Amino acid sequence: MILHYLKTALRNLFKFGTYSIINIIGLVVGFACFVLISMYVVNELSFDRYHAKGERIYRLGLGSISESKMVTCISSGAMPFTLKEAYSGIENVVRFKQLPSLIAQGDDKVFEEQLFFTDSTFFQIFSNELLVGDPSTALSKPYSMVLTESLAKRFFGKADQQVLGKLFVVDETMTYAVTGVIADPPANSHFHFNILASISSLLTHPQESVRTYQLESWYSHYYHNYLLLEEGADPLVVADNILKSAKLYSDPVYYERFGSDMGLFLQPLYEIHLNPLRGELEEQGDSMMLSVLAAVALVVLVLASINYTNIATAQSTNRVKEVGIRKTMGATRMQMVIQYLGESFLVNCVSMFLAIGLVDLMIPYFNQITGSHIAISVIQSTIILIIVSAVLLTTILGGLYPALVLGRYSPIQSLKKVSLSLPGRIGLRRVIVVFQFAVCVILVGGSFLIYSQVQHMLDKDLGLSTEHVIVIPTRGDPSINSRISSFFERLSLRSEIQSYSISELSPGDAIYGIVASFEGGDVRNYLTTGIDYGYLDTYKINLLAGRNFSKDQPLDTVERVIINETMAKVMGWTAEEAIGKRYDQEGDGVRVGEVIGVTGDFQFNSLRENVPPIVMGLMPYFYQKVSVRLMGDLNRGVEVAKEAWLDVYPNRPFDFYFADDTVQQLYVREKRFGGLFMFFAIVSSGIGLLGLFGIASLELKFRTKEIGIRKVLGASLTKLLMTLSQDFLKLTVIAFVISVPISYYLMNYWLQGFTYRVDSVWTYIVVPGVLVIAVAALVVVWRTLRAASVNPVETLRNE
């Protein structure tokens, strides 16, 4: 019996070749997209799950007590151990401090690397495997260093016991010994490192700010801190205990100045990747975007499934006589259901097999777009379950419904030589077509909106110019900053260099705050950054009033500041009125200066946010970035800057990046999301059009006799086209009308996350709607034209 069903299924597969191909193509594409996004979603949800104690690990961060909201993931290095001693429920703590450093191994191996300074408790909290060394002592002593396996092999060609004791010189002054080799952090970790260094080494760091207040002050927020809660401890109780601890362990006067709304918050380890905060060590995911992609994957699968069901149901009318014969021969309704399900299962299995092959081809490009590391070779049990579920779902939809519908007819009805009308056939298929095209309009419109919003942010005037500017990180190294004037002197002699500057930050970097007050205002936290005399010129920031910092004004180095226009507006001043206003850093009357200039507003970070009030001052002790504006040939300008750099710093590698690349990186999530959304919108539209082609073909096949009669009675080709295609065109228009309010709501909801947004969403609703209707019309008219061109003699000869 099974063999007979298989033969019948194969025979029907080839007999209805055109529709079989349409079904299989739609299912292959739908399955491939669904499996690919499912793999991506499962991978995103797997971040940090490899830690054995992950459910008890929480990240410490700062936020607003009044809003009950965690804002930043960095906090003070003094906080974790104080909290551990003060409150029950905390088993252990660990701190991270990332510092870019110059690493030397031997005479000729010099490279830049991010050092992750951490406590010896690292191995007691996280499950990263130490391959070589003792986890209890590897990071317990100053100047200890643990290398990842890949870095150890890169330097020594091996990662075994012989690596222990090898020496590295860091920043030309400190010698570290290798005390262990650790397995490389997996791709699904929210932070990655190549070198772990003992945090006790910072006590003798050459930068005074690193070794003093960054470790000791409750208001120096430079650390990523993690807490391991005791087994059975209630995280809500622990979180409530530490919420207002800043007030208990801080200087009362300083606490009030800083802002009494600051609180400490906990973030579960498993939520970090998809809920990023300010100060992340690296780019993270986005829970909203992941949810949208998951919904799109489901929509694509549903579209492919209902396409198949729709065509299979319509196609089943061609098999009415077969059903009648089988029933006459004694076939039961259940046997008919089994036969149809078997045929559907065969089609779906073939489609899924081809889809997995397509997924394998798509993965490299998908990884490139998303920055993920999924692979077909490591399909998890969850993905297998998803694949099986998808096949079973489409099998049931595509096989059960046609079987149940045809099973209602008696053998006599089935064998009559008249066209049977399936119950609800027309209405159901119309609803499905409307649904498909409404979804297509929404997805295409959404993809256009996302693309336009990203371009809008990239093209918007930022109030500064990063074009032709290269940035050279100095890492705040005193040996570099102390000789920067020599470097600038050499640059000033070259025509390829327009201007140069050294500063704390460059555009795109996270900007932090200080406590201060202005004349007539309260003491509060303001965003601030250290710049020099050439910063405004290098980034072409417009000065609205007052003057720039000048070397001819010695007092400019003593608490004289430049503010942006938003800062002046916050204080209720015009740009001109702000000049000469009193400025008091920390609000204690000790470090008092004045405002000497007001710049136009410039966007330092993403356009998702408003321009904040910013205070700029000469702060040499914070300088970390050298910016150089090039003229003419960029390649030649880079070479000139490199020559000058190596002339002044012969032992320092010339590492640089273009400032506008950093600005572009601010929108990498939107770009990735937009690219994926556009791709799957096109796929969904393709599936919808494929289904429309199939349904139109079947509908026209049912109306072959009608077409012949109309032509015999004198109907023109134009009249036939209008008569036969108007129903489908009406459906696409109805789909567009239904999609309008849904698109409007979803688009405006998504745009709420951006301060600067496209002017109107109507363009992204109407244009895609017209486009989808036009393409659908072409498909229907083309198929109708072919049907209407058939000689009526051919269609009526047997009547």
N, C-alpha and C positions, 0 to 999 in steps of 0.2 A: 504493500500500500504506500509506504513512504517513498519507495523507488518510483512508483507511478506518479505520485504528487510532484516529485522532483523533475521527472520528464515533462510533465504538464507545465510546470513553472518555467523550465528552460524553453519549451516550445512557445509559450506565450511571450516570453522575454524577447525572442527573436521575431515572433509574428508581429508584434506591435513595436517594431524597432525604433521608430522616431520618438514615440512617447516613452519608451524604456530609456532611451538616451537622455531625454529631458529629465526624467525622474532621477536617473543616476547622477547626472551632472549637478542637479540641484542638491541632492543629498550629499554628494562628495564635498562640494563647496561648503554646504551648511555644517556637515560633520567636522570638516577640517578646521573651520573657524571656531566652532564650539570647543573642540578638543584643545586647540591652541590657546584660546583664552582661558579655558579651564586649567590648563597646565600653568599658565601665568598666574592666575588667581591663587591656586594651591601653593605655588612657590612663594608668592607674596605673603600668604598667611602662615608660611612655615618659618619665617624669620625668627631667629634666636630660640627656636624650639629644641635645639640640640643641647641646651644647658639642662643638666639633670635637676638643678634647683631653680629652674626658671620661674616656676609659679610663685616662688618666695622672693624673687629679686625685683627691686623697685629702684627707679632713678629719682634722685632728689632734684628739685627745681624750684624756681621762684615764680610767684604770681600775685594776683590781686585777691586779698581776703574778701573785699566787698563783692567781687564778681565771682568768687569761688572758681577761679580760672588759673591754671598753670600756663605761664607765658614763655619762660625760657628754661632750657635744660642745664644751664650752668649755674653754679653756686660757689660758695666760698670753700677753700681748702680746710678752713678751721671748723666747719660745721659737722661733718660726719661723725668724727670720734667724740665730739662733745655730746651729740645727740645719743650716741650709743651708750655713753655713761649715764646720761640723764634719764632715759626712758627705757622701760622694759619692752620686750617684744622684738628688739633689734639684736640679732645674733652676731652680725659682722658687717663691716663697711669696707669700701675700697674707693680710692680716688684716682682720677686720670687727669694728667696735664699734658697737652700736646704742644711740643715746641719744635719748630723747624730748626735743624742743626746741620752743621758741616761735619761730615764723618770722614776720617782718614784711616786707612789700613795699609801700613807699609809706606813706601815712598811715592808710589804712583797711583794708588787707589783712593781717590778723593771724590766724594759724592754728597749731594744734598739728600736729607732724609728727615721724615717726621719722627721724632722720638716720642714715645708714649711713656711718660713717667707715671709709675703706679706703685701701690703698696704691695708688700709681700703677701697680703691677704687675697690677692688676685686669684691664686690657684685654689683657695678655699671657697670661693664664691662661684667662679665661672668654670665651665667644663672643658676649656681649651686644653688639649693634651700636651704635657711636657714630655717630649721624646727623649731628651738627654738632660741630665741634671736632677737636682733635688728640689721639688716644689716648695719645701719648707724653708729653704735657705737661698734659693736662686735670686730673690730680689730683696733680701733682708739687709744687705750691707750697701753702703754708698759705692757708687761707681760700678755697680753690677749691671749686666746687660744680657737680655735673652733675645736671641735671633729667631726668626721664623725659619722653617726648614728650607724654603726656597732661597732666602737670602744667604743662609749658611752655605748652601751648595753653589750659589753664585760666586761667593768669595773664596771658598776653600775646596769646592768640588765634592764636598761630603757634608754630612750632618750627623756625626757620631761623637764619641767621647773625645776624639782628638781635637775637636773644635773648642772644647773648654779651655779657658785660660788665655785664649787669643786676645790681643789687645787692639782697641780702637781709640783714636784720638778724636775728641769731640770739640769743635769750635777752637781748635788749636791750643787749648789750655787744659783740658781734662782728659785723663786716660781711663777708659772703661775696660773691664775684663769680661769676657763672655762666660756666663755661668749656667747657660742652658740653651737648648734648642726646642722650640715649640712648634706644633703643627700649624700650618697656615690657617688663619680663620676661614671658615667656609663662606661661600658666596652669600648664603642667606644669614649673614650676621649684620647687625645695624652699624657696626664699625669694624674697620680693618687696620692692621698695623703690620710693620715689618720688624720693629725693634721695641721691646719693652725695657725700660730702664728703672732702676730703683728710685723711688721718689725722695729718699733721703739725700740723694745726690744734689738736689736743688738747694740744700742748705749752704752750699759753697758755690752756687752758680755765679758766673761773672756779672750778670745783670742784677743789680741790687734789688730792683722791684720784684724779680722772680723769687729771690731767696728771703725776702722779708714780708712785706704786707700781703703779697699774693697767697702766702701760706698761713698767715696769722690773723688777718683781718676778716671779720664777718661781712664786710662790705666790699671785698675784693673778689669779684665773681669771675674766676678763670678756670674753674675745675668742673669736670663731669664726675659726679659722685653717685655711688650705688649703695643701696642697703640690702642686706640679706635678713629677712625677718625670721624669727624663730618658728619652728613647726607649731602649728596651732594658733599662732598669733593672728589677731584680727587686724588686717591692714587698715580698716576704717578707724579703729581705735588708735593705732600708731600714727596715722595721718592726722587725726584730730589733735593728738598730743603735740606733734611737732609744728602744727600750723602757725602758732603764734610764738614759737620759741625764739624768733629773731628779737622780739622785744625783751625776753628774759635774759639773753646772753649778749646783748649789745650795750654799748654806752648809751644811756638814756637820752642825753642831749643830741648825740649824733643820730640816734634812731628817729627822733622826732623831726630832725632836719631832713633826713632821707625820705621819710614818708611812712607813716604808721600803718599804711594799708598793705605793706609788703608781707607776704606769708610764704611758708615753705610747703611744698606739695610733693606728693609721690605719684609716679607714673609707672604702671606695671611694665615689666620688661617686654612682654609679648605685644604691647600696644605701641611701642616706640616707633617701629618702622612705618606704620601706616598713620601715625598721628604726630608728625614732626613738629618741633618747637624751634624757637630762636636759639642759635648757637650750636646746631647739630654739627657733628664731626664730619659728616658727609651727606650727600644727597639721599633723601629717604623717599618712601612711597607716599601715596595719598589715598586715604580710605574712600573718599567720595568718588575719585576717578576710578578706583578699583570696583566700586559698586556699580558705577555706570557701565564699565566694560563687561562686568558679569551679566548685567541686564541685557546689554547688546548681544552677548553670546547666546543668551537664552532666546532672545528675539530672533536671531539668525536661525537657530535650531527650529524654533516654532514655525518660522516662515518656510523653511525647507520641508518640514513635516507636513504642514497643511497644504503646501504645493503638491506634495506626493499624494496626500489623501484626496485632494480635490481632483487631480488628474485620474487617480485610480478609480475613484467613484464614477466619474464621467465615463471612463474607459470601460467600466464593468457592464455598461449597457450593450456593448458589443458581444458580451458573453452570456446574454440572457438565454439563448437557445441551448448553450452548453449546460447551464444550470438546470434547465427543464429536462434535458436528457438524463443528467445524473440523478435527478429526483425520480424520474420515471424508472430508472434502474435500481431505485431503492436507497439512494444516498440520503442520509439524515441531515438536518440543519447543522448539527455539530460537526459532521464530516466536512460540510461546505466551509464552515468557519475555519477548521483546521487547515483545509487546502489553501484558502486565501491568506491565512496567517503565515503558512509555510512559504508561499510565493513572496509575500511581503518581507519575511525574514531573509530570504535569499537575496533579494534586491538590496536590503539594508546592510547585510553582511558584506556583500561585494562593494557597496558604496563606502562602508567604514574602512575596509581593507585599503581601498584606493585613497581614502581620506588620510589615513595614517601615513601613507607614502608621501602625500602632498604636504602634510605637516612636517615631515622630515626635511623636505626641500625648503619650507618656509621658515623654519626655526632660526637659521643663521641671520636672515634679514630681520626677523622679529626681534631677536636679541640685540641686534645693532640699533634698532629703533628704540627699544625699551630700556636697554642697559641691563637686561636680566641675563641669567645663565641657565635657562632651561634646556633640557636635552631629551630626545626621544629614547635614548638608551637608559635613562633613569626614571622611567615612568613608575610612579608610585601606585600603591594599591588603591588609593583614592581615585586616581585618574582611571584605572582599570574599571572601577565601580561606575564612574561617570560614563565611560564608553559603553559598557554593557547596558546601563540604564537608558542611554540615548538610543541605542539600537532597539531595545525592547519597546520604548515609547513610540518610536516611529513605526515599528512593526505593527503594534496594536492599532495605531491611528490609521495606517495605510491598509491594513488587512481586515480588521474587525468590522469597521463601519460598512464597507462595500458588501461584505459577506452577510451581515445582518439585514441590509436593505434588500439584496437580491433574494435572501432566504424567505422573505415574506410572501413571495409569489408562488402560486400553485404551479404544478407542471403544465397544466393546460394554458394558464396565462403566459408562462415562459415560452411555450412552443408556438403561440399565435404569431402570425406573420404581421405584427403591428408593432409600432415603436412604443415601448413602455415608458411611462413617465415615472421616474423615481420620486418617492415622497420627499418633498422639501428640497429636491435637487437644485432647482433654479435659485430659490431663496438662499440656501446655504452657500452655494458657490458665489453668489453675488456678495454676501456678507464677507466671505473670505477674501475676495478680490479687494473690497473696500478696506478691510483691515490691513492687507499687505501694502497697499499703496499709501495709506495713512502713515504707516510705520516708515515707509521709504521717504516720504516728504519730511517727516520729523527728523530722521537720521541725516538726510542730505542737508537740510537746513541747519541742523546742529553742527555738522562738520564745517560748513561754510562760516558759521558764526565763530567757532573756535579758532579757525585759521585767521579770520579777519581781526579778532580780538588780539591774538598774539602779534599780528603785523601792526596793529594800532599801537600796541605798547612799544614795539621795536622802533616804529617810525616817529613816535611822539618826541617833541623837543624836551629833553631832560633838564634843560637849563645849564648844561655843561656839555663838553665835547670830548669823547674818548677816542675819536678816530685818529689814527696815526700816532697814538701814544703807547709806548711800551712801559711795562712795570717790572722793576728788578727788586725782588724781595731781599731785604738785608737781615731779617729776623731779629731786628733790634740789636744786632751784634755791635758792641762798642768799638771793636777794632775796625769795623767798616764805617760806622757813622762818624767816628772821629776824623776820618780822612776823606769825608765826602766832598769837602771844598776843593780838594785836589782833583777829584774826578770831575766836578762841575767846571773847574777852570779849563780842563782839557776839552770838555764839550763846547765851551763858549768860543773856542777858536775854530770850530768847524761849521761850515755853511749848511751841512746836512742836518744840523740840530737847531731847532727853533727855540725851545725853552726846556727847563728841567726843574725838578722839585724833589724834596724828600718830605715824607709825611707819615702819619700814623696809619692811614688807611688809603685805599684807592676805591673808586666807584665800584659798587657791588659787594664790598665788605660789610659785615655787620657792624653797626655803630652803637656805642654804649654811652652811658651817662655819668655825670658828676652832680654833686649837690652844690647849688649856687643860688644867688638871688640877684635880681636887678632892682634898680631904683624904683620904688613904689610897688614892688611885688613881694610875694612870699618866698620863703626858702623852699625849693623843690628840686626835683631831679630833672636835669636837662641833658639832652644828647650833645656830646662834644667830640671833637676830633682835633688832633694836632696837625697843623700845616706849617709851611715855611713861607719865605718871601715870594717864591715863584709858583706856588700852587694855583692861585687864581688864574694866572696867565697860562699855565700849562694846560689846564682843563677849560680855559676860556669861560670862566664864571664871571658873569656881569656884575660890576660894582654899581649899585644904585645911588649910594651916598657915602660920604666920607672918603677914606683912603685905604690902601693896602698896607700891609706891614712893610717897614722900610729899615734897611741896615743903618740908615742915617738917623734913626730914632731909637736910641738905646733903651728907652723906657718901654718900647714895644715888647720887649722880652719879659716884662714884669706885669702880668695880669691885664694886659690890653687885649681886647678881643674884637673879632668881627662876627656879626650875627647874620642870619639869613632873614629874608623878608617876613617869613612866617613867624619867626621869633619876635620881630618888631610888632607884628599884628597882635600876637598873644599878649604883649604888654600894653597894647592900645596906642602904639606910636606909629607915625609915618616914618619912612626911611630917614628923612632929614631930622626929625625930632629925636630919633634914637642916638644920634651922634653925641658923644659926651656924657651919656647916661652912666650912672655908677653901676659897677659890676662887683659883686662880692662872692668869691669862690668859697664854698662851704658855709656861707652865711654867718660867719663868726666875727667879721670885722677885721680879720688878720690879713687876708690876701685880697686887697681891694684895688680895683682898676677901673677902666672905663671902656665904653664901646667906641671904636674908632672907624668902623665901616659897616655897611649893610649891603649884602649881596642879593641878587635876585634869587628866587627859590630854585634849587636844583635837586633832582631826584637821585639820592645816593643809593637807594635800594629799589626793590621791585615797585612797579606801578600798581600793585595790588593795594598799596597803602598810600595815605596822604603824605605830603612832604612834612616832616616833623620840624619843630623849632630846633635849630642847630647853633651851637656856639663853637667858634674856631679860635684857636690860640697857638702861639709859638710854644711847642712842647717837645724839645729835643729828646727828652728821656723816653718818649713814646714812639719815636720814628722807626718805621719798619719797612717802608716802601719808597723806592726811588722811581719817579715817573719822568720819562723823557719824550718830548714831542718831536717827531721827525719831520723833515721837509724833503720833497722830491722823491727820489727812488727809495722805497722803504727798505729794500734789501741792503742798499748801500748805507742807509742810515743806521741799520742794525749793526753792520760791520764796523762802522765808525764808533758806535757806542761800545761795542765789544772790545775794540782796540784800546779805547780810553780806560775801560774797566780793568782789563788785564794789565795795563801799564801801572795802574795804581794798586790793584789787588792781584798780583801774579799767582797767588795760591788759592784764589777763590774762583770757582767756576762761574761763568757768565750765564745765569739762568734768568729767563725773562718770559713774559707773556704779553699779549696785546690787551690793553684795557677794555676794548670793546668786546673781546671774547668773554670777559667776566660778566659784563652786562648781559650778553646773550645767554649766559648760563643761568641767569635769574629766572628765565622762562623755559628752562629745559623740560620741566614737567608738563607745561601747557603744550609745548611743541610735540612731545611724545604722545600725549593724550590726543591732541588734534590729529596727528598722523594716523594713529590707530583708529580713531573715530571715523576719519575720512575713508580709510580703507574698508572698514566694515560697513559703512554706509553704502559704498559702491557695491560691495558684495551683496548686501541686502536688496539693493535696487536691482542688481542683476538677477537674483533669485526671483524677485517679484516679476520682472519682465519675462523671465523664462516661464514662470507659471502662467502669466497672462498669455503668452504665445501658445502654450499647451492647451489651456482652456479655450482660447479663441479657436484653435484648430479643431478641437472636439465639438464645440458648439456649431461651427460652420459645417462640420461633417454631418451633424444631426439635421442641418437645414439644407442639405444638398438638394433634395427634391424641391423644397421651397424656392431655392435659387433658380433651378431649372424652369419651374413653372413661371416665375416672375419674368425671366428672360424671354420665354415663349410668348408671354402676354405683352411684350414690348418694353419692359423696364430697361432704362439706360444703365450704363456702367456707373455713372455718377449717382443715380438714384439707388442702385444696389449698394454702393459703398455707404451711403448715408443711412440706409435702412439697417444694414447688417452691423455697422460699427458703432452706431449711436448709443446702444445699450452699454457697451464697454466704456465709451468716453464719458457717459453720464456717471458711471461708477467711479472713474478717476477724479471727476470733479467733486463728487460727494466725499471721496476720501480726502481731498484737499480741504474742503470745508470743515470736516471733522478734525483735521490735523491742526487747523489754525489756532484755536484756543489752547490746545495742548502744547503746541510749539511755543506759543507766546508765554505761557506760564513757566515752562522748563527753561527757556532761554533767559528770562528775567531772573529766575532763581539762580542760575549759574553765574550770571553777571554780578550778582550781589557780592561776590567775593573779590571784586575789583573796584578800586576807587575811580580809576580812569577807564572808561569803557566806550564801546562804539555808540554812536548817537542813537540809533533806532534799530530795533530787531525786525521791523516789518520787511525790510529788504531781504532778510534771511529766512523769511516765511514765504513771501510771495514769489521771489525768483526761483527757489527750488521747486515750489509747487508748480509753477508754469513749466519748468524744465521737465519734471517728472511726467506731467500731463502730455507734453509734446512728444517725449520719447515713447510713452505708452501709445499715443495716437499713431505714431509711425509704425510701431509693431503691429497694432490691430489693423490699420489700413493696408499695410503690406500683405498681411495674411488674408484679409478680406479680398483684396485685389486678385490674389491668386485663385481664391475660391470662385470669385465672380467671373473669372476669365474662362472657366471650364465650359466646354460646349454642352448645351442642354441636352443634346441627343445622347451624350454619354451618361447623363444622370437619369434620364427618363426612359431609356430603351427597354428596361425590364418592367416598367409599370403598365 
